[in-house]
Amino acid sequence: MEINFLKDLVELIAEFEEESKESALYQNDIQGFKDWIADTQRRSTEESEPDWEGKINGRSADSVISTFIVHMNRYGKSYSKAAIQGSDFSGQEDFIYLINLNSFGPMSKMDLIRKNVHEKPVGNQIINRLIKHGWVDQVESEKDKRSKLIFITKAGKDELEKHMGKIREATKIVSGDLTLSEKMTLIQLLNKLSVFHKEIYDKNIEGEDLLREGLKKQADT
């Protein structure tokens, strides 16, 4: 046993003895010491645990997280809407699809749709709108002649570049007043959540089976 551990233990016992003299809550014996340790840990957890609306009435942390994520998505959309006001973009999905194609190159319709976590009908509607504007086009895949690849056109790149300044500003606002350290922590947590949900999403499960799969995966982790 390391000497530092023994020193820490002696200091802890001394702290307990001092507090047990001032309070009748704990007996000055091993059981009293164990009770004191348990209460100290509980108080420490309560002090570090954040407060939230409805907590006192039993609202769960899961409910709060879900609500915050939904609200953050709506805040982000409102900033994006302001950034593209006066442009020919119909919404943030238009420029996000263009950004993906510009960053990652040509890809199939389904790959592009799934990269943006959209359902097929919604994704096709966005792609058709971009094609109509002349911002994207499609070409036969060299690997599979039955498949077509979607790519961003020069007009699409020009339109994207025209509004990228304001789009970057909208993106920056979303992170609010977080410090660099807080941003890095948030990225780690969101990435962990994204990996968890993407594995479920990639299975193409629908309805109640989707809920069962999500709960099963959560229980297994």
PyMOL commands that set and color helices and strands:
alter all, ss='L'
color gray80, all
select helices_A, chain A and resi 3-22+30-48+55-57+61-83+92-104+109-115+120-133+154-174+180-201+207-220
alter helices_A, ss='H'
color red, helices_A
select strands_A, chain A and resi 107-108+136-140+148-152
alter strands_A, ss='S'
color yellow, strands_A
deselect
rebuild
show_as cartoon
